[in-house]
Every structure is written in C-alpha cells, then in structure tokens.
Amino acid sequence: MKKVLITGCSGLVGIHLVKKCLESGYEVVGADIRYSDKLPKSDKFTFYELDLTLGENVKNLFFFESPDVVFNTFGVKGSPMRAKNEPVDFLYPSFKINTEIINQCAKHNIWLVFVSSVGVYAPADVFKEDDVLNTVPSPNDRFAGWAKRMGEMQAEAYSIQYGWNKVSIVRPANVYGAYDNFNPANAMVVPSLIRKAQENDVLEVWGDGSTIRDFIHADDVALGMIFVVENEITQPVN
C-alpha cells in the first residue's frame, strides 16, 4: 500500500480524490487550511489543518509523512469576475504553495500530480497540449492561467536541471459536483445555474447560447488523476 498526500483536500476535487484513493486501497494524508465535514472518516486517512503558504509547514509535512505520491489539488476557485478584480488572491497563494510543493517532490524524488487548468490554454476550438507555452491565456484567465502555467514551468525546470521526471500534469475542464461552491456571488457556471434554478421560477442564463464549454464531474477528475499515477503518464493530459 502506498501513502498519498493530497493538498487542498477540503476542496471540490480534493474531497472526491480522498474518497477515491481510500476506495483504491491507499493510505491518505490530507492537508488544507480548513477542515471539511464532508471528508470521510477512516483509520487510513489523516488530516492536517495547515497554512501551506508557509514553507516550513510544507517541509515538515513532507518530513514527517514521507508520501510516495503527492496530488496537488490546491487551487483558488472563483468566477472570472473574481479573478479579474482580486488577482492577488489567485497569484500569491499559488506561487507560495506550488513552489515549495514542487521543490519538495523533486528533492525527495516523489511522484507529483500537478493539477493545472484549461485556463492555461489560449482561446481555441480545440485545445492542443503542446500549444500552451507558445500562446497566451484568455484575458478572462489571465492571472489564474499564468499562475498554473508557472507551476507547470517550474516542474519542467526541475526536470531539465535535476532530471526529476516523476510528474503528471493534468488540465481539467470546468469541474462541478457535490461539495461545490454554490455562493451566487462567486460560483462557477454549473453551481451558479443550479442555485438559480433552485431559487427562481425563471432561470436567467447569460450569453446568446452560442458558447460551447467542456464540463467534467469531480469524481471523473479524481479517477483520471489516479489513472495517470498508476500508469506513470508524464505528458500533460487535458
């Protein structure tokens, strides 16, 4: 049995991933700045309430737990409007947390699954994995997209300089599912529509109906992340 560390375990993807990893027979360590009562109760699950923007917390977590695999599901979730108006809230924690997690994984030769985003892509009808670093993210994903891109580039830098190649980069589309953020002020499109449908007789949907988007359930994201580890996939996966 392998021990996995899941950062951001109280988030949408994190909760689903904890459950799927336990079902798959892994020993699970979770870390987040807050505890969620949606996390499962299990003698194979250990939770740490930690501020991972503090480098010493990350170092101590790796030292005391010595995970075999790290799933970095940390992410700042919010609407495009929030990303536009509050960009520091996306950039600061992303740079602080991702930098030390990647550093520790490379230093200890631990397999890392880095959860990126489709926000790293430029607007296109079809997203092509190899185009990311040759283009610029959409203006709506400017700050959040670049934050994820920098994490991907840091992993690549460690690979070039130190030969560390135990990293899987996954780029989920718009994720939805149980335990999502349904706050109407800053929810993403699917939970926002669910909330509107629950509270209103008339459902107002923005846009003219021509926009096409991809959505994926958090359960499927979790299963895909376990798949890339168990199959040692090192190419970015959309």
Residue frames relative to the residue before (quaternion, step in Angstrom):
aa qw qx qy qz dx dy dz
M 1.0000 0.0000 0.0000 0.0000 0.00 0.00 0.00
K 0.2688 -0.7665 0.5650 0.1449 3.55 -0.91 0.95
K 0.3648 -0.7011 0.5686 0.2281 3.52 -1.25 0.56
V 0.1059 -0.7962 0.5946 0.0359 3.57 -0.82 1.01
L 0.2327 -0.7355 0.6213 0.1375 3.53 -1.16 0.73
I 0.0898 -0.7886 0.6079 0.0226 3.56 -0.83 1.02
T 0.1625 -0.7767 0.6030 0.0819 3.56 -0.54 1.17
G 0.7643 0.2546 -0.2338 0.5445 3.56 -1.00 0.79
C 0.2396 0.8386 -0.4665 0.1475 3.56 1.19 0.59
S 0.6559 0.5093 -0.3235 0.4536 3.62 1.19 -0.33
G 0.5431 0.6271 -0.3914 0.3983 3.58 1.29 0.05
L 0.7722 -0.3737 0.2602 0.4430 3.52 -1.37 0.06
V 0.7309 0.3850 -0.2301 0.5144 3.59 0.71 -1.07
G 0.6310 0.5825 -0.3351 0.3876 3.58 0.95 -0.87
I 0.6620 0.5052 -0.3136 0.4562 3.59 0.87 -0.90
H 0.6671 0.4902 -0.2995 0.4743 3.58 0.91 -0.91
L 0.6598 0.5183 -0.3094 0.4474 3.57 1.00 -0.82
V 0.6017 0.5459 -0.3570 0.4610 3.61 1.01 -0.77
K 0.6840 0.4906 -0.2924 0.4539 3.58 0.83 -0.97
K 0.6803 0.4888 -0.2966 0.4586 3.60 0.90 -0.89
C 0.6467 0.5116 -0.3276 0.4613 3.60 1.00 -0.75
L 0.6352 0.5109 -0.3284 0.4773 3.58 1.02 -0.75
E 0.6445 0.5170 -0.3136 0.4679 3.57 0.99 -0.84
S 0.6917 0.4710 -0.2685 0.4771 3.59 1.13 -0.67
G 0.6012 -0.6216 0.3370 0.3724 3.58 1.26 0.08
Y 0.4844 0.6642 -0.4417 0.3593 3.58 1.22 0.28
E 0.4000 -0.6183 0.6047 0.3033 3.53 -1.30 0.42
V 0.1491 -0.8381 0.5244 0.0188 3.58 -0.67 1.10
V 0.0945 -0.7387 0.6657 0.0483 3.52 -1.08 0.92
G 0.0971 -0.8101 0.5773 0.0306 3.57 -0.78 1.00
A 0.0550 -0.7883 0.6125 0.0215 3.56 -1.12 0.70
D 0.1788 0.7562 -0.6120 0.1471 3.53 -0.98 0.90
I 0.5899 -0.5847 0.4239 0.3612 3.54 -1.26 0.37
R 0.7772 0.1468 -0.1024 0.6032 3.57 1.26 -0.25
Y 0.4241 -0.6819 0.5353 0.2618 3.54 -1.23 0.52
S 0.1989 -0.7604 0.6052 0.1263 3.56 -1.07 0.73
D 0.4193 -0.7108 0.5025 0.2577 3.58 -0.88 0.92
K 0.5509 0.5922 -0.3992 0.4319 3.59 1.30 0.06
L 0.5077 0.6372 -0.4270 0.3923 3.59 1.25 -0.19
P 0.5073 -0.6777 0.4321 0.3110 3.61 -0.94 0.79
K 0.3831 -0.6718 0.5821 0.2511 3.53 -1.28 0.49
S 0.2385 0.7637 -0.5608 0.2133 3.57 -0.62 1.14
D 0.4761 -0.6607 0.4915 0.3086 3.57 -1.09 0.65
K 0.6382 0.4949 -0.3232 0.4933 3.57 1.33 -0.04
F 0.6753 0.4474 -0.2875 0.5111 3.58 1.30 0.16
T 0.0633 -0.7809 0.6214 -0.0044 3.55 -0.86 1.09
F 0.1571 -0.8051 0.5685 0.0624 3.57 -0.83 0.99
Y 0.1119 -0.7613 0.6360 0.0592 3.54 -1.11 0.85
E 0.2401 -0.7372 0.6141 0.1478 3.57 -0.86 0.99
L 0.1822 0.8084 -0.5200 0.2069 3.55 -0.15 1.34
D 0.3510 -0.6616 0.6151 0.2463 3.52 -1.25 0.57
L 0.2077 -0.8363 0.4995 0.0894 3.56 -0.17 1.29
T 0.4880 0.6151 -0.4674 0.4062 3.59 1.22 0.18
L 0.6180 0.4979 -0.3398 0.5047 3.59 1.30 -0.22
G 0.4434 -0.7485 0.4305 0.2406 3.54 -0.42 1.25
E 0.6326 0.5481 -0.3377 0.4305 3.59 1.00 -0.77
N 0.6121 0.5448 -0.3504 0.4536 3.58 1.08 -0.66
V 0.6553 0.5015 -0.3079 0.4736 3.57 0.99 -0.85
K 0.6605 0.5131 -0.3092 0.4527 3.59 0.88 -0.93
N 0.6741 0.4928 -0.2973 0.4630 3.58 0.90 -0.90
L 0.6185 0.5507 -0.3401 0.4456 3.57 1.04 -0.77
F 0.6733 0.4734 -0.2894 0.4886 3.58 0.94 -0.89
F 0.6567 0.5322 -0.3175 0.4298 3.59 0.95 -0.86
F 0.7533 0.4124 -0.2237 0.4610 3.59 0.79 -0.98
E 0.7624 0.3828 -0.2105 0.4774 3.61 1.03 -0.64
S 0.1245 -0.8398 0.5195 0.0965 3.64 1.15 -0.54
P 0.0479 0.8377 -0.5424 0.0412 3.62 0.59 1.06
D 0.4611 -0.6521 0.5265 0.2914 3.54 -1.28 0.45
V 0.7851 0.1063 -0.0202 0.6098 3.56 1.14 -0.74
V 0.1357 -0.7690 0.6184 0.0883 3.57 -1.09 0.73
F 0.1445 -0.7418 0.6504 0.0760 3.53 -0.94 1.00
N 0.1358 -0.8078 0.5700 0.0640 3.59 -0.36 1.20
T 0.0287 0.8308 -0.5523 0.0624 3.56 0.12 1.31
F 0.3336 0.7413 -0.5153 0.2715 3.58 1.25 0.20
G 0.2470 0.7481 -0.5959 0.1555 3.52 -1.07 0.78
V 0.3801 -0.6876 0.5653 0.2514 3.54 -1.18 0.58
K 0.1537 -0.8199 0.5490 0.0522 3.54 -0.41 1.23
G 0.3073 0.7439 -0.5492 0.2249 3.54 -0.87 0.92
S 0.6387 -0.5411 0.3920 0.3817 3.52 -1.27 0.33
P 0.6521 -0.4973 0.3852 0.4233 3.60 -1.23 0.31
M 0.6149 0.5476 -0.3503 0.4465 3.60 1.08 -0.66
R 0.6489 0.4989 -0.3232 0.4749 3.58 0.99 -0.78
A 0.6418 0.5236 -0.3257 0.4559 3.59 0.95 -0.83
K 0.6579 0.5118 -0.3031 0.4619 3.58 1.07 -0.73
N 0.7674 0.3905 -0.1909 0.4713 3.56 0.90 -0.95
E 0.7810 0.2336 -0.1179 0.5671 3.60 1.18 -0.53
P 0.0379 0.8652 -0.4997 0.0185 3.62 0.78 0.95
V 0.5924 0.5741 -0.3787 0.4195 3.62 1.05 -0.62
D 0.6296 0.5507 -0.3339 0.4346 3.59 1.05 -0.74
F 0.6590 0.4580 -0.3044 0.5131 3.59 1.23 -0.36
L 0.7376 0.4638 -0.2481 0.4234 3.57 0.78 -1.04
Y 0.6844 0.5261 -0.3178 0.3921 3.59 0.69 -1.02
P 0.7301 0.3965 -0.2808 0.4806 3.66 0.61 -0.94
S 0.6068 0.5645 -0.3625 0.4263 3.60 1.04 -0.67
F 0.6887 0.4673 -0.2882 0.4736 3.59 0.83 -0.96
K 0.6753 0.5068 -0.3071 0.4391 3.60 0.85 -0.92
I 0.7330 0.4392 -0.2449 0.4580 3.58 0.76 -1.04
N 0.6957 0.4842 -0.2949 0.4411 3.57 0.74 -1.02
T 0.6259 0.5659 -0.3467 0.4097 3.59 0.95 -0.85
E 0.7423 0.4103 -0.2501 0.4670 3.61 0.74 -0.96
I 0.6153 0.5364 -0.3592 0.4524 3.60 1.05 -0.64
I 0.6602 0.4873 -0.3074 0.4819 3.59 0.91 -0.86
N 0.6361 0.5376 -0.3230 0.4495 3.57 0.98 -0.84
Q 0.6879 0.4799 -0.2858 0.4636 3.59 0.88 -0.90
C 0.6364 0.5195 -0.3321 0.4634 3.59 1.00 -0.76
A 0.6717 0.4830 -0.2980 0.4761 3.59 0.94 -0.86
K 0.6480 0.5416 -0.3137 0.4339 3.58 0.96 -0.91
H 0.7817 0.3137 -0.1504 0.5175 3.59 0.96 -0.89
N 0.4277 -0.7338 0.4376 0.2954 3.60 1.32 0.22
I 0.3278 0.7403 -0.4986 0.3098 3.55 0.93 1.03
W 0.4804 -0.6594 0.4899 0.3074 3.56 -1.03 0.77
L 0.1243 -0.8017 0.5842 0.0230 3.57 -0.86 1.03
V 0.1334 -0.7161 0.6760 0.1112 3.51 -1.11 0.80
F 0.1269 -0.8060 0.5773 0.0317 3.55 -0.42 1.27
V 0.2492 -0.7806 0.5589 0.1276 3.56 -0.59 1.18
S 0.1112 -0.7869 0.6068 0.0147 3.51 -0.43 1.29
S 0.4052 -0.7034 0.5278 0.2499 3.61 -1.01 -0.69
V 0.5480 -0.5724 0.4757 0.3817 3.57 -1.23 0.34
G 0.4942 0.6623 -0.4208 0.3741 3.57 1.28 -0.13
V 0.5755 0.5896 -0.3867 0.4142 3.61 1.22 -0.25
Y 0.6285 0.5623 -0.3343 0.4208 3.60 1.20 -0.42
A 0.4701 -0.6021 0.5571 0.3257 3.50 -1.30 0.43
P 0.6224 -0.5277 0.3917 0.4251 3.63 -1.12 0.45
A 0.2129 0.7593 -0.5861 0.1860 3.57 -0.84 0.99
D 0.5737 -0.5780 0.4453 0.3722 3.56 -1.24 0.41
V 0.7768 0.1078 -0.0478 0.6186 3.57 1.13 -0.74
F 0.3186 -0.7466 0.5530 0.1878 3.58 -0.80 1.00
K 0.1083 -0.7868 0.6067 0.0330 3.56 -0.79 1.07
E 0.5341 -0.6923 0.3862 0.2937 3.54 -0.68 1.19
D 0.7248 0.4751 -0.2618 0.4248 3.59 0.86 -0.94
D 0.5978 0.6036 -0.3564 0.3890 3.61 1.23 -0.24
V 0.4654 0.7473 -0.4215 0.2175 3.57 1.20 -0.51
L 0.7796 0.3665 -0.2037 0.4651 3.60 0.65 -1.07
N 0.6380 0.5010 -0.3379 0.4772 3.59 1.27 0.09
T 0.7177 0.3843 -0.2182 0.5382 3.57 1.30 0.02
V 0.4245 -0.6707 0.5450 0.2701 3.56 -1.35 -0.09
P 0.5179 -0.6487 0.4471 0.3332 3.63 -0.90 0.83
S 0.6586 -0.4870 0.4038 0.4076 3.51 -1.32 0.32
P 0.5948 -0.5657 0.4202 0.3867 3.63 -1.08 0.59
N 0.6364 0.5325 -0.3313 0.4491 3.61 1.09 -0.63
D 0.7462 0.3319 -0.1882 0.5456 3.60 1.23 -0.48
R 0.2277 0.8388 -0.4809 0.1155 3.56 1.26 0.33
F 0.7707 0.3561 -0.2035 0.4876 3.60 0.64 -1.06
A 0.6859 0.4691 -0.2938 0.4725 3.60 0.81 -0.95
G 0.6500 0.5272 -0.3150 0.4477 3.59 1.00 -0.82
W 0.6833 0.4699 -0.2920 0.4764 3.58 0.91 -0.85
A 0.5899 0.5624 -0.3729 0.4435 3.60 1.07 -0.63
K 0.6796 0.4623 -0.2825 0.4946 3.59 0.95 -0.86
R 0.6220 0.5435 -0.3453 0.4455 3.60 1.00 -0.77
M 0.6596 0.5141 -0.3197 0.4454 3.57 0.93 -0.82
G 0.6102 0.5313 -0.3476 0.4738 3.59 1.10 -0.61
E 0.6431 0.5106 -0.3147 0.4761 3.57 0.98 -0.84
M 0.6747 0.4959 -0.2968 0.4591 3.58 0.92 -0.88
Q 0.6209 0.5319 -0.3526 0.4552 3.59 1.03 -0.69
A 0.6340 0.5167 -0.3297 0.4715 3.59 0.98 -0.81
E 0.6503 0.5067 -0.3138 0.4711 3.58 0.99 -0.81
A 0.6317 0.5446 -0.3336 0.4394 3.59 1.01 -0.79
Y 0.6535 0.4942 -0.3133 0.4803 3.61 0.98 -0.80
S 0.6197 0.5404 -0.3421 0.4549 3.57 1.07 -0.68
I 0.6741 0.4964 -0.2904 0.4635 3.58 0.96 -0.91
Q 0.7675 0.4037 -0.2153 0.4491 3.59 0.74 -1.02
Y 0.8213 0.2461 -0.1008 0.5047 3.59 0.95 -0.85
G 0.4805 -0.6972 0.4244 0.3208 3.60 1.25 -0.04
W 0.4068 0.6966 -0.4871 0.3346 3.59 1.22 0.42
N 0.0336 0.8338 -0.5472 0.0660 3.57 -0.51 1.16
K 0.4682 0.6685 -0.4484 0.3645 3.58 1.17 0.50
V 0.4880 0.6423 -0.4507 0.3823 3.56 0.54 1.15
S 0.1251 -0.7526 0.6441 0.0558 3.51 -1.06 0.93
I 0.1656 -0.7775 0.6017 0.0774 3.57 -0.82 1.02
V 0.0405 -0.7921 0.6090 0.0025 3.56 -0.72 1.06
R 0.1543 -0.7938 0.5865 0.0460 3.55 -1.00 0.90
P 0.1290 -0.8264 0.5440 0.0670 3.60 0.17 1.23
A 0.4764 -0.6062 0.5472 0.3257 3.50 -1.30 0.45
N 0.7638 -0.3054 0.2495 0.5110 3.59 -1.22 -0.38
V 0.2086 -0.8148 0.5356 0.0756 3.57 -0.49 1.25
Y 0.0174 0.7799 -0.6254 0.0187 3.56 -1.06 0.81
G 0.3109 0.7568 -0.5455 0.1817 3.57 -1.25 0.13
A 0.7331 -0.3629 0.3100 0.4845 3.53 -1.33 -0.16
Y 0.7976 0.2763 -0.2538 0.4723 3.57 -1.23 0.69
D 0.3794 0.7309 -0.4846 0.2949 3.60 1.21 0.36
N 0.5399 -0.5772 0.4944 0.3617 3.54 -1.36 0.08
F 0.0877 -0.8286 0.5529 0.0075 3.58 -0.45 1.22
N 0.3367 0.7377 -0.5101 0.2869 3.58 1.22 0.42
P 0.4182 -0.7465 0.4496 0.2565 3.62 -0.51 1.09
A 0.6033 0.5956 -0.3592 0.3901 3.59 1.15 -0.48
N 0.8423 0.0555 0.0025 0.5361 3.62 0.97 -0.73
A 0.3499 0.7484 -0.4952 0.2686 3.60 1.17 0.51
M 0.5251 -0.5943 0.5040 0.3422 3.53 -1.31 0.43
V 0.7603 -0.4581 0.2157 0.4070 3.55 -1.29 0.33
V 0.6949 0.4778 -0.3120 0.4376 3.65 0.78 -0.88
P 0.7042 0.4235 -0.3008 0.4841 3.67 0.71 -0.88
S 0.5962 0.5620 -0.3642 0.4428 3.58 1.13 -0.60
L 0.6701 0.4862 -0.2949 0.4770 3.58 0.96 -0.87
I 0.6204 0.5345 -0.3436 0.4598 3.59 1.03 -0.76
R 0.6572 0.5052 -0.3057 0.4684 3.58 0.93 -0.90
K 0.6551 0.5099 -0.3159 0.4593 3.58 0.93 -0.87
A 0.6594 0.5146 -0.3099 0.4521 3.57 0.98 -0.88
Q 0.6508 0.5263 -0.3117 0.4498 3.57 1.07 -0.72
E 0.7944 0.3748 -0.1547 0.4523 3.55 0.93 -0.94
N 0.7696 0.3401 -0.1738 0.5117 3.61 1.21 -0.28
D 0.4670 -0.6508 0.5211 0.2946 3.54 -1.17 0.66
V 0.7443 0.2650 -0.1589 0.5921 3.58 1.15 -0.68
L 0.2505 -0.7907 0.5465 0.1159 3.57 -0.70 1.08
E 0.1756 -0.7884 0.5853 0.0706 3.56 -0.59 1.20
V 0.0481 -0.7889 0.6123 -0.0203 3.56 -0.76 1.13
W 0.3898 -0.7362 0.5032 0.2298 3.56 -0.74 1.04
G 0.7034 0.4571 -0.3424 0.4232 3.55 -1.27 0.47
D 0.5078 -0.6610 0.4720 0.2872 3.53 -1.34 0.18
G 0.6238 -0.5793 0.3327 0.4057 3.59 1.25 0.21
S 0.5881 0.6106 -0.3662 0.3836 3.59 1.23 -0.13
T 0.5901 0.5964 -0.3712 0.3978 3.60 1.18 -0.47
I 0.1584 -0.7722 0.6109 0.0733 3.56 -1.01 0.90
R 0.0082 -0.8007 0.5982 -0.0303 3.57 -0.87 0.98
D 0.3767 -0.6815 0.5769 0.2464 3.52 -1.32 0.44
F 0.0643 -0.7783 0.6239 0.0293 3.57 -1.05 0.82
I 0.0548 -0.7969 0.6013 0.0173 3.57 -1.10 0.65
H 0.4525 -0.6912 0.4976 0.2644 3.56 -0.98 0.90
A 0.5934 -0.6123 0.3960 0.3408 3.56 -1.05 0.81
D 0.5816 0.5703 -0.3726 0.4447 3.62 1.10 -0.58
D 0.6835 0.4831 -0.2841 0.4677 3.57 0.95 -0.89
V 0.5938 0.5438 -0.3575 0.4733 3.59 1.12 -0.64
A 0.6602 0.5161 -0.3047 0.4527 3.58 0.91 -0.96
L 0.6696 0.4910 -0.3021 0.4683 3.59 0.89 -0.89
G 0.6460 0.5209 -0.3183 0.4583 3.58 1.03 -0.76
M 0.6473 0.5211 -0.3164 0.4576 3.57 1.04 -0.76
I 0.6369 0.4968 -0.3241 0.4924 3.58 1.04 -0.73
F 0.6260 0.5597 -0.3261 0.4342 3.57 1.03 -0.81
V 0.6893 0.4807 -0.3082 0.4460 3.62 0.83 -0.92
V 0.6263 0.5158 -0.3450 0.4720 3.61 1.12 -0.57
E 0.7120 0.4713 -0.2722 0.4436 3.55 0.74 -1.07
N 0.7315 0.3648 -0.2265 0.5297 3.59 1.21 -0.45
E 0.3865 -0.7711 0.4411 0.2478 3.57 1.35 0.26
I 0.2129 0.7857 -0.5424 0.2078 3.57 0.84 1.03
T 0.1303 -0.8296 0.5423 0.0270 3.57 -0.63 1.13
Q 0.5752 0.5460 -0.3997 0.4596 3.61 1.23 0.06
P 0.5753 -0.5861 0.4227 0.3833 3.63 -1.00 0.68
V 0.1685 -0.7888 0.5882 0.0582 3.55 -0.98 0.92
N 0.2309 -0.7405 0.6189 0.1235 3.54 -0.85 1.06
